[in-house]
Amino acid sequence: MNRHIVATLTVFVLAAATSPPGMAQKLYKWVDKDGKTHYSQTPPADAAASQSKLNVPKQDSPAPQVELTEDGRDPDGNCKTMKCMADQMEADRLEREQGYATQRWRNERLQEKASEERAAKERAAEPKSRLWPK
């Protein structure tokens, strides 16, 4: 489940990072008669309402470029490219599957051991043949 959240957040971050700053729209803020603050992309219907301009800082320069390794990781070892993230998810999946296979193998060995112990107890509980002296 956590991978789905990370993937979703990654998509939103990439979409936000690649959208040009010129696509920003005006944002209106006003307070109604009950004192409740509203935000919208359209001006308030009541022209007498107080309006204030929100100063949203513009993104004049792009984010600083970080030197990436050949596999798409930053200096801290975090994946920064989609291929790196896909490779990391694949490695995580294979590791999980290996863990599941190991656990299944252990469970099967435990079941076999328990079956052998039950069979030994049943053999021990069987009456001894009267043909052989004690």
Long-range contacts (C-beta under 8 A, 24 or more apart in sequence): 3-89, 3-92, 7-85, 10-85, 17-63, 21-58, 21-59, 24-56, 27-54, 27-56, 29-54
